[in-house]
Amino acid sequence: MNSTLAQEATALLSAPKRVFIVGHKNPDGDAIGSCLGLGLFLKKQGHQVSVVMPNGFPEFLKWMPGASDILCYDKASDKVKAALDEADIVFTLDFNALNRIGDLGPLLEAYKGTLVMIDHHQQPTDYALLTYSDVSMSSTAEMVYHFITALDCKDQIDAAIATNLYAGIMTDTGSFRFPATTATTHRAIADLIDAGAPNSLIHQYIFDSNSPSRLKLLGVALNNLVLMPEYNTAFMKLSQQELDDCNFRKGDTEGFVNYCLSIQGMVLAAIFIENKQEGITKISFRSKGDFSVNHLARTHFHGGGHTNAAGGRSDQSLEQTIAEFISILPDYKHALLHDS
Protein backbone atom coordinates (compact mmCIF):
# COMPACT_ATOMS: atom_id res chain seq x y z
CA MET A 1 0.00 0.00 0.00
CA ASN A 2 1.61 3.26 -1.09
CA SER A 3 2.10 6.23 1.21
CA THR A 4 -0.30 8.50 -0.69
CA LEU A 5 -3.16 6.03 -0.31
CA ALA A 6 -2.27 5.56 3.36
CA GLN A 7 -2.39 9.31 3.95
CA GLU A 8 -5.76 9.59 2.20
CA ALA A 9 -7.17 6.71 4.24
CA THR A 10 -5.80 8.20 7.47
CA ALA A 11 -7.48 11.52 6.71
CA LEU A 12 -10.73 9.78 5.80
CA LEU A 13 -10.79 7.95 9.14
CA SER A 14 -9.44 10.78 11.30
CA ALA A 15 -12.81 11.37 12.98
CA PRO A 16 -15.50 8.84 14.00
CA LYS A 17 -17.60 7.75 11.03
CA ARG A 18 -20.47 5.42 10.30
CA VAL A 19 -18.86 2.65 8.28
CA PHE A 20 -20.52 0.00 6.12
CA ILE A 21 -18.32 -2.99 5.18
CA VAL A 22 -19.49 -5.46 2.55
CA GLY A 23 -18.09 -8.67 1.06
CA HIS A 24 -19.11 -10.56 -2.07
CA LYS A 25 -22.06 -12.87 -2.69
CA ASN A 26 -21.58 -16.43 -1.42
CA PRO A 27 -18.79 -15.23 0.88
CA ASP A 28 -15.78 -17.43 1.53
CA GLY A 29 -13.21 -17.40 4.33
CA ASP A 30 -11.32 -14.46 2.86
CA ALA A 31 -14.43 -12.30 2.47
CA ILE A 32 -15.62 -13.07 6.00
CA GLY A 33 -12.16 -12.82 7.58
CA SER A 34 -11.17 -9.57 5.90
CA CYS A 35 -14.51 -7.85 6.59
CA LEU A 36 -14.64 -8.94 10.22
CA GLY A 37 -10.97 -8.10 10.76
CA LEU A 38 -11.37 -4.60 9.34
CA GLY A 39 -14.66 -4.12 11.16
CA LEU A 40 -13.23 -4.97 14.57
CA PHE A 41 -10.23 -2.74 13.93
CA LEU A 42 -12.39 0.25 12.96
CA LYS A 43 -14.61 -0.27 16.01
CA LYS A 44 -11.49 0.00 18.18
CA GLN A 45 -10.81 3.34 16.50
CA GLY A 46 -14.20 4.65 17.58
CA HIS A 47 -16.15 4.17 14.35
CA GLN A 48 -19.68 2.80 14.16
CA VAL A 49 -19.46 -0.29 11.96
CA SER A 50 -21.90 -2.55 10.13
CA VAL A 51 -20.53 -5.69 8.47
CA VAL A 52 -22.77 -6.94 5.66
CA MET A 53 -22.88 -9.92 3.30
CA PRO A 54 -25.26 -10.26 0.35
CA ASN A 55 -26.34 -13.71 1.55
CA GLY A 56 -25.49 -16.40 4.07
CA PHE A 57 -22.15 -18.07 4.63
CA PRO A 58 -20.99 -21.59 5.57
CA GLU A 59 -21.40 -23.05 9.05
CA PHE A 60 -17.66 -23.73 9.31
CA LEU A 61 -17.01 -19.97 9.35
CA LYS A 62 -19.61 -18.97 11.93
CA TRP A 63 -17.23 -19.42 14.88
CA MET A 64 -15.16 -16.43 13.74
CA PRO A 65 -15.04 -13.44 16.13
CA GLY A 66 -17.88 -11.06 15.30
CA ALA A 67 -19.58 -13.42 12.84
CA SER A 68 -22.84 -13.40 14.80
CA ASP A 69 -23.14 -9.64 14.18
CA ILE A 70 -22.97 -9.92 10.37
CA LEU A 71 -26.09 -8.67 8.57
CA CYS A 72 -27.09 -10.78 5.56
CA TYR A 73 -29.04 -8.83 2.98
CA ASP A 74 -31.20 -11.78 1.93
CA LYS A 75 -32.44 -12.13 5.53
CA ALA A 76 -32.32 -8.57 6.89
CA SER A 77 -32.74 -6.25 3.89
CA ASP A 78 -34.39 -3.44 5.89
CA LYS A 79 -31.54 -3.32 8.42
CA VAL A 80 -28.95 -3.38 5.64
CA LYS A 81 -30.67 -0.58 3.73
CA ALA A 82 -30.88 1.53 6.90
CA ALA A 83 -27.18 0.97 7.63
CA LEU A 84 -26.25 1.94 4.08
CA ASP A 85 -28.44 5.06 4.17
CA GLU A 86 -26.65 6.21 7.33
CA ALA A 87 -23.12 5.28 6.22
CA ASP A 88 -20.43 7.92 5.72
CA ILE A 89 -18.03 5.38 4.17
CA VAL A 90 -18.54 2.06 2.42
CA PHE A 91 -15.65 -0.40 2.31
CA THR A 92 -16.00 -3.07 -0.38
CA LEU A 93 -13.77 -6.07 0.32
CA ASP A 94 -12.71 -9.07 -1.74
CA PHE A 95 -14.51 -8.12 -4.95
CA ASN A 96 -13.73 -5.69 -7.76
CA ALA A 97 -17.07 -5.06 -9.46
CA LEU A 98 -20.47 -4.23 -7.99
CA ASN A 99 -22.14 -7.08 -9.88
CA ARG A 100 -20.35 -9.44 -7.46
CA ILE A 101 -22.74 -8.52 -4.63
CA GLY A 102 -26.02 -9.60 -6.21
CA ASP A 103 -29.07 -7.53 -5.31
CA LEU A 104 -26.92 -5.17 -3.24
CA GLY A 105 -25.18 -3.96 -6.41
CA PRO A 106 -27.82 -1.41 -7.47
CA LEU A 107 -27.97 -0.01 -3.94
CA LEU A 108 -24.23 0.66 -3.91
CA GLU A 109 -24.37 2.09 -7.43
CA ALA A 110 -26.90 4.62 -6.12
CA TYR A 111 -24.92 5.34 -2.94
CA LYS A 112 -23.64 8.95 -2.85
CA GLY A 113 -21.07 8.65 -0.07
CA THR A 114 -17.43 7.58 -0.09
CA LEU A 115 -16.53 4.15 -1.47
CA VAL A 116 -13.24 2.40 -0.64
CA MET A 117 -12.13 -0.82 -2.38
CA ILE A 118 -9.69 -3.31 -0.88
CA ASP A 119 -9.26 -6.27 -3.21
CA HIS A 120 -6.75 -8.58 -4.91
CA HIS A 121 -8.69 -9.76 -7.98
CA GLN A 122 -7.66 -8.93 -11.53
CA GLN A 123 -9.20 -6.16 -13.67
CA PRO A 124 -10.80 -4.01 -10.92
CA THR A 125 -13.54 -1.64 -12.03
CA ASP A 126 -13.35 2.08 -11.26
CA TYR A 127 -16.17 2.70 -8.78
CA ALA A 128 -14.35 3.73 -5.59
CA LEU A 129 -12.88 7.03 -4.42
CA LEU A 130 -9.98 5.11 -2.86
CA THR A 131 -8.84 1.87 -4.46
CA TYR A 132 -6.29 -0.41 -2.80
CA SER A 133 -5.86 -3.09 -5.43
CA ASP A 134 -2.94 -5.52 -5.55
CA VAL A 135 -3.31 -8.70 -7.62
CA SER A 136 0.00 -10.02 -6.28
CA MET A 137 -1.45 -10.35 -2.78
CA SER A 138 -2.43 -13.76 -1.43
CA SER A 139 -5.76 -12.56 -0.10
CA THR A 140 -7.82 -9.55 0.83
CA ALA A 141 -7.26 -10.45 4.48
CA GLU A 142 -3.52 -9.99 3.98
CA MET A 143 -4.27 -6.63 2.37
CA VAL A 144 -6.29 -5.58 5.43
CA TYR A 145 -3.27 -6.46 7.58
CA HIS A 146 -1.10 -4.20 5.38
CA PHE A 147 -3.83 -1.51 5.41
CA ILE A 148 -3.83 -1.44 9.21
CA THR A 149 -0.03 -1.45 9.25
CA ALA A 150 0.11 1.45 6.76
CA LEU A 151 -2.13 3.46 9.08
CA ASP A 152 0.58 2.93 11.74
CA CYS A 153 -1.85 0.90 13.83
CA LYS A 154 -0.33 -2.59 13.79
CA ASP A 155 -0.20 -2.52 17.58
CA GLN A 156 -4.00 -2.29 17.53
CA ILE A 157 -4.31 -5.79 16.06
CA ASP A 158 -5.64 -7.88 18.94
CA ALA A 159 -6.38 -11.60 19.12
CA ALA A 160 -9.87 -11.31 17.58
CA ILE A 161 -8.69 -9.21 14.62
CA ALA A 162 -5.67 -11.46 14.13
CA THR A 163 -7.84 -14.58 14.20
CA ASN A 164 -10.11 -13.28 11.45
CA LEU A 165 -7.23 -12.15 9.25
CA TYR A 166 -5.32 -15.40 9.76
CA ALA A 167 -8.41 -17.42 8.78
CA GLY A 168 -8.92 -15.30 5.67
CA ILE A 169 -5.32 -15.67 4.54
CA MET A 170 -5.20 -19.38 5.35
CA THR A 171 -8.35 -20.25 3.40
CA ASP A 172 -7.49 -18.17 0.32
CA THR A 173 -3.96 -19.60 0.10
CA GLY A 174 -5.01 -23.23 0.51
CA SER A 175 -3.18 -23.36 3.84
CA PHE A 176 -0.27 -21.32 2.43
CA ARG A 177 0.45 -23.57 -0.56
CA PHE A 178 -0.80 -21.51 -3.52
CA PRO A 179 1.72 -19.49 -5.61
CA ALA A 180 0.55 -16.12 -4.26
CA THR A 181 1.83 -17.11 -0.81
CA THR A 182 5.04 -15.10 -0.41
CA ALA A 183 7.62 -14.41 2.24
CA THR A 184 5.64 -11.24 2.96
CA THR A 185 2.56 -13.39 3.56
CA HIS A 186 4.44 -15.51 6.07
CA ARG A 187 5.74 -12.42 7.87
CA ALA A 188 2.16 -11.17 8.16
CA ILE A 189 1.08 -14.57 9.48
CA ALA A 190 3.89 -14.51 12.05
CA ASP A 191 2.70 -11.11 13.28
CA LEU A 192 -0.88 -12.37 13.51
CA ILE A 193 0.21 -15.39 15.58
CA ASP A 194 2.19 -13.06 17.82
CA ALA A 195 -0.97 -10.94 18.19
CA GLY A 196 -2.90 -13.95 19.46
CA ALA A 197 -4.28 -15.86 16.46
CA PRO A 198 -4.59 -19.51 17.63
CA ASN A 199 -3.29 -20.95 14.37
CA SER A 200 -3.74 -24.64 15.16
CA LEU A 201 -7.28 -24.14 16.43
CA ILE A 202 -8.20 -22.09 13.35
CA HIS A 203 -7.15 -24.96 11.10
CA GLN A 204 -9.15 -27.34 13.28
CA TYR A 205 -12.30 -25.19 13.23
CA ILE A 206 -12.24 -24.87 9.45
CA PHE A 207 -10.92 -28.21 8.24
CA ASP A 208 -11.97 -30.65 10.98
CA SER A 209 -15.67 -29.78 11.16
CA ASN A 210 -17.03 -31.97 8.35
CA SER A 211 -20.55 -33.34 8.60
CA PRO A 212 -21.23 -36.92 7.48
CA SER A 213 -23.40 -35.54 4.67
CA ARG A 214 -20.54 -33.39 3.36
CA LEU A 215 -18.22 -36.39 3.21
CA LYS A 216 -20.95 -38.35 1.45
CA LEU A 217 -21.25 -35.51 -1.08
CA LEU A 218 -17.48 -35.55 -1.61
CA GLY A 219 -17.76 -39.26 -2.37
CA VAL A 220 -20.42 -38.53 -4.98
CA ALA A 221 -18.28 -35.81 -6.55
CA LEU A 222 -15.24 -38.10 -6.68
CA ASN A 223 -17.37 -40.81 -8.24
CA ASN A 224 -18.33 -38.30 -10.94
CA LEU A 225 -14.69 -37.44 -11.67
CA VAL A 226 -13.79 -37.23 -15.37
CA LEU A 227 -10.18 -37.32 -16.56
CA MET A 228 -9.12 -35.87 -19.90
CA PRO A 229 -5.37 -36.54 -19.97
CA GLU A 230 -5.13 -35.40 -23.59
CA TYR A 231 -5.75 -31.88 -22.22
CA ASN A 232 -4.21 -32.35 -18.74
CA THR A 233 -7.70 -31.63 -17.43
CA ALA A 234 -9.96 -33.14 -14.78
CA PHE A 235 -13.43 -32.13 -13.69
CA MET A 236 -16.31 -33.13 -11.42
CA LYS A 237 -20.03 -32.48 -11.59
CA LEU A 238 -22.83 -32.40 -9.04
CA SER A 239 -26.50 -32.30 -9.98
CA GLN A 240 -29.19 -30.66 -7.88
CA GLN A 241 -30.58 -34.10 -7.10
CA GLU A 242 -27.21 -35.27 -5.81
CA LEU A 243 -26.92 -32.16 -3.66
CA ASP A 244 -30.40 -32.70 -2.25
CA ASP A 245 -29.75 -36.38 -1.58
CA CYS A 246 -26.73 -35.39 0.54
CA ASN A 247 -28.57 -32.63 2.44
CA PHE A 248 -26.33 -29.97 0.89
CA ARG A 249 -25.57 -26.90 2.97
CA LYS A 250 -23.82 -23.73 1.85
CA GLY A 251 -20.06 -24.27 1.79
CA ASP A 252 -20.21 -28.07 1.55
CA THR A 253 -18.47 -28.13 -1.85
CA GLU A 254 -15.67 -25.78 -0.75
CA GLY A 255 -12.33 -27.24 -1.84
CA PHE A 256 -13.75 -30.15 -3.85
CA VAL A 257 -12.22 -28.85 -7.08
CA ASN A 258 -8.74 -29.12 -5.56
CA TYR A 259 -9.01 -32.91 -5.61
CA CYS A 260 -9.06 -32.72 -9.41
CA LEU A 261 -5.92 -30.60 -9.44
CA SER A 262 -4.16 -32.97 -7.04
CA ILE A 263 -4.05 -35.68 -9.72
CA GLN A 264 -0.58 -36.07 -11.18
CA GLY A 265 -0.20 -34.26 -14.49
CA MET A 266 -3.37 -32.19 -14.29
CA VAL A 267 -3.05 -28.50 -15.18
CA LEU A 268 -6.73 -27.50 -15.33
CA ALA A 269 -9.45 -28.52 -12.88
CA ALA A 270 -13.14 -27.65 -12.70
CA ILE A 271 -16.29 -28.51 -10.80
CA PHE A 272 -19.76 -27.91 -12.25
CA ILE A 273 -22.61 -27.57 -9.76
CA GLU A 274 -26.25 -27.36 -10.75
CA ASN A 275 -28.34 -24.71 -8.98
CA LYS A 276 -31.99 -25.16 -9.88
CA GLN A 277 -33.14 -22.32 -7.61
CA GLU A 278 -31.07 -19.73 -9.49
CA GLY A 279 -31.42 -21.51 -12.83
CA ILE A 280 -27.67 -21.64 -13.39
CA THR A 281 -24.69 -23.96 -13.36
CA LYS A 282 -21.97 -22.69 -11.02
CA ILE A 283 -18.36 -23.39 -11.91
CA SER A 284 -15.09 -23.29 -9.98
CA PHE A 285 -11.78 -23.45 -11.85
CA ARG A 286 -8.26 -24.13 -10.62
CA SER A 287 -4.99 -24.37 -12.54
CA LYS A 288 -1.25 -24.80 -12.20
CA GLY A 289 1.56 -22.79 -13.72
CA ASP A 290 0.81 -19.96 -16.11
CA PHE A 291 -2.52 -21.28 -17.38
CA SER A 292 -5.02 -18.51 -16.60
CA VAL A 293 -8.42 -19.68 -15.46
CA ASN A 294 -9.24 -16.00 -14.95
CA HIS A 295 -9.05 -15.59 -18.73
CA LEU A 296 -10.99 -18.80 -19.31
CA ALA A 297 -13.77 -17.81 -16.92
CA ARG A 298 -14.03 -14.26 -18.24
CA THR A 299 -14.03 -15.32 -21.88
CA HIS A 300 -16.52 -18.17 -21.70
CA PHE A 301 -18.39 -18.30 -18.38
CA HIS A 302 -19.27 -14.77 -17.16
CA GLY A 303 -16.72 -14.96 -14.36
CA GLY A 304 -13.15 -14.25 -13.38
CA GLY A 305 -10.78 -14.19 -10.45
CA HIS A 306 -7.09 -15.01 -10.37
CA THR A 307 -4.64 -16.70 -12.70
CA ASN A 308 -4.89 -20.02 -10.84
CA ALA A 309 -8.31 -19.74 -9.19
CA ALA A 310 -11.50 -18.39 -10.69
CA GLY A 311 -15.24 -18.88 -10.80
CA GLY A 312 -17.94 -18.65 -13.41
CA ARG A 313 -21.51 -19.54 -14.22
CA SER A 314 -23.65 -20.67 -17.12
CA ASP A 315 -27.33 -20.17 -17.85
CA GLN A 316 -27.33 -23.53 -19.63
CA SER A 317 -28.09 -26.90 -18.08
CA LEU A 318 -25.43 -28.86 -16.25
CA GLU A 319 -24.82 -31.20 -19.18
CA GLN A 320 -24.87 -28.38 -21.76
CA THR A 321 -22.35 -26.40 -19.69
CA ILE A 322 -20.01 -29.37 -19.46
CA ALA A 323 -20.38 -29.96 -23.21
CA GLU A 324 -19.45 -26.34 -23.88
CA PHE A 325 -16.43 -26.63 -21.58
CA ILE A 326 -15.22 -29.74 -23.39
CA SER A 327 -15.77 -28.10 -26.78
CA ILE A 328 -13.40 -25.21 -25.99
CA LEU A 329 -10.55 -27.34 -24.62
CA PRO A 330 -8.95 -27.86 -28.08
CA ASP A 331 -8.44 -24.07 -28.25
CA TYR A 332 -6.32 -24.28 -25.09
CA LYS A 333 -4.56 -27.57 -25.78
CA HIS A 334 -1.15 -26.05 -26.51
CA ALA A 335 -1.20 -23.97 -23.30
CA LEU A 336 -2.43 -26.88 -21.20
CA LEU A 337 0.22 -29.25 -22.49
CA HIS A 338 2.92 -26.57 -22.32
CA ASP A 339 2.28 -26.03 -18.60
CA SER A 340 2.43 -29.74 -17.76
N, C-alpha and C positions, 0 to 999 in steps of 0.2 A: 504494500500500500504506500503510495508516494506521499511526500510531506504536504503537498498542496491539498490533496484530498483529506488528509488527516486534519489539517488546519480548518478546512471547510466543515468537516464533521464536528470538530471540537466547538466551533462557533455555533453550529446548529443546535448542539446539545448543551449549550452553556447555561441555560435556564430551564427549569422544570417544564416539560412538555407532555402532552397527551399523545402517546405513541401506539400505533397500530402495526403489528408485525404479522406477516402472512407468508405461509409456505405454499407449495404447489399441491394440486389435486392428487389424491392417492399418496399422501406423504409417506416418505421412507424415513430411515433413521437419521439421515443427514438433514432433511427438512425439519424434523421434529427437534433434533439435537441443536441445530444452529439457531432455530427460532427461540427455543426455551433458554438456551445459553445467553443469547443476546437480551432476551426479555428480563431474565433475572439480573443481569448486569445493569441494565438501564433502570430497573426498580431500585437498585442500590444507590444509583445516582440521583434518586428523587423524582424520577419520571413516573407518570401513570401509564401503565402498559397493558395492552390487550394482545394476546397471542391467538391467532386465528388460523384455522385450516379450512379449505373448501369442503372437505368431507372427513369421514372418520379415518382412523389409523389402526394398525395392527395391535392386538393384545400384547404382543411381546415387547412393545414400546411404552406401555401405559404405566410402568413402574418409574419412569424417568421423572426427576424432580420438577414439579410444576405442571406435569402432564394433565392432572385433574382439572386444572384451570383453563385449559385450551377450549376455545369456542369453535365449534364446527358449524359452518354455514348451513349445511344441509339439515341440521337439527335445531339451530338457534339463529335463524336468519334475522329476526328482529333485533336481537342483542348485537349481532355483528354489524348490522346497518347503523345502529345507534352509536356503536364504538367508532365506526368509520366517519360518521357525520361529525363527531366531536374531535377527531384526531387532528393534531397539528402536523404530524409526520407519519408517513407510512413507509415501513421497511419491507421490501419484498426480498425474500431469501430463497435461494436454491432453485430459481427459475429465471428465465431471461426474456420472456414474452408473456403478455397478460392473458393470452389464450390458454396458458398452462394452469389457470386457476378456475376453470369452468365457469359457473354462473357468477362468480365474483368478478370476472374480467370486466364486464360492462360497468360495474360499480366503481372500479378503480380507474377506468378510462374517464369516467365523469368526475372523479375526485379532483378538487381544485387546490389541495394543499401540496406539501412537499413530499416527493417520492424519492426514496433512496434504494438502490439495488445493490445487493451483495450476492454474487453468483459466480460459478466457475464453468458454466456451460458455454459452448461455442456459439458464435453469431448472436450476441445479445442485441436486442432491439433498443431503440433510443427513446425510452419513456420516462426516465428518472432525471431529477435535477442533479443528484450525485450518483455516479455509477462506479462501484468497485467491482471490476470484472477481471478475473485472472484465470484463464483456461489451463494454466500449468498447475493450479492448486489441486490437491487431492480431494478436497471437499469444501463445501460452504462452511462447515463447522470449523475447519482450519482457518478459513478466511476471517471468521468472527473472532477467533483467537488473535489473529494479526491485527484486526480492527481495534480490539480492546488494547492491545499492546501499543499500537500507533497513537492511541489517545493518552498514552502514558499512564494507563490504569491496570497494568498487568497484576499489580498487587491486590487489586479488587476481585480477582478471580478466586472464588471460594470453592468449597468441595462440590456444591450443587451445580454451579456453573461449569466447573471442570468436568463433572460427570457427564453432563449433557454434551459438551463439546467432544469429549473422548468418545462417547457412543456414536456421535455423528461421523467423526473421522474414521473410527474403526469399521462401521458398516459400509461406508462409501469406498473404502480402500480394500474391502474383502479381507479384513484383519491384517492390513498393512502389506498386502502382497501384490496389489496392482501397480502398474508402471508409474502412476502419478505419485506414489509414495516416495518421498525424497528424504534426504538427511534433515532438511528443514521441518518436514512433517514429524520426524522422530524427535527432534528437539522440542517441538510444540507438545508432543505427547509426554515427554519427560517432564515438562513444566506442569502439565495438567495432573500428572501423577503426584508430583510434589505438592500441588495445590489441594490434593485430597481425593482425586478420582480413584475409586477402588477398581483398578483395571481388571483383576481376575473375576470379581463379582459381576462386572458389566458384561464380560464375555459369557458368563454363566447365565445371566438374566436373558440375554438375547439368543444365545445358541443352544442352551440346554433347557428350553421351555416348550419343546414340541408336544403337541397333543397326538394321541393315537390316530386321529382322523387325518392329521397333516402327514404323518408318516405313511398312512395308507395311500393318500393322494400322491405322494412322491413315488410310491411303488407303481401306481397307475401311469404316471408320467414317464418313468423309466421303461415301463413295458411298451409305451408308445414311441420310444426312441427310434429315430431313423438316421442311419449313417449314409453319407454320400461321399465316400473317400475320393472319388474323382474330382471333387471340388473342395476337399478338406473341410467338409461341412457336416454338422450334426444338428438335428432339431427334435423337439418334442411337441406334442399337442395335447390339449385337454379340452374336452367338450363340456358344455354346460351340464349335461347329464352326469358326466363323470365328476364334476365339481359338486353337484347336488348329492350324488351318492356318497361322497366323502365328507358331507357336512362342511363344505368350504366356508372359511372365514377370511376376512380381509387380511392379507399378508401371508397366507398359507403357502403361496407359490414363490415367495421371496427366495432367491438363490437357486431355484431349480435349474435355471438355464446354465449355471456354472458346471453342472454335471456333464453337460454336452461338451463344454470347452475343456474339461479335464481329460477327455479321451486323447490318447497319444496321436499326434499328427493333425488334430483339428485346429483350424484357424478361425472359422466362423461358427457361431452357435446361435440358436434361436429357440424360443418357446412361443407357441401360438395358443391363446386362451380365448375360448368363446365366451362372450358376455351377452346373453340374450336380452337382459334388461336394458342395456344401452344400445343393442342392435349392432354391435361391433365385434371384431376380433382384435384383441390386444396382443401386442408383440413385444418381447424383450430380446435384444441382440447383445452378443458379446463377441469379442475378437481378440486375436493375438497379433503382436507386431504392428506393422504400419497399416493394416487393413482397416479402413474407416467405416465403422457401422453408423457413425453419425451421418456420413454422406449417403449410405445405403438407406437409412431410415428417412432422411429428408427427401431424397429423390423419389422413393417409391411408396412410402408408408406414412406420410403426414406426421413425421416425428423428428427426432434428433437427439442430441446429447453430447457424448464424448467420442473420441476416436475409437476406444475399445469398449464402450458401454453406451447403449442408446435404446430408446423405445419408440414404438410406432403403433399405428392402428390401421384397420381396414374396415370399410363399410360392407365388404363382401362376407360371405359365409366362411366358416372355418376352413372347409375344404377348398373353396375358391381362393382364399388368401394363401394357403399353402401352395396351391398350383401356380399362383402368380409368383411366389417366392422362388419356386423351383425353375420357373421359366426364365428368370433373370440371371440365374447363376452362371450360365455360359458367358454372359457379358463381363463377369468378374473372375473368370477362371484363371487368367494369367496372374492377377494380383493374389488370388487365394493360393495358388501353387507357388508363387514367388515367395510368399511369407511363411511357407512351411519349413 
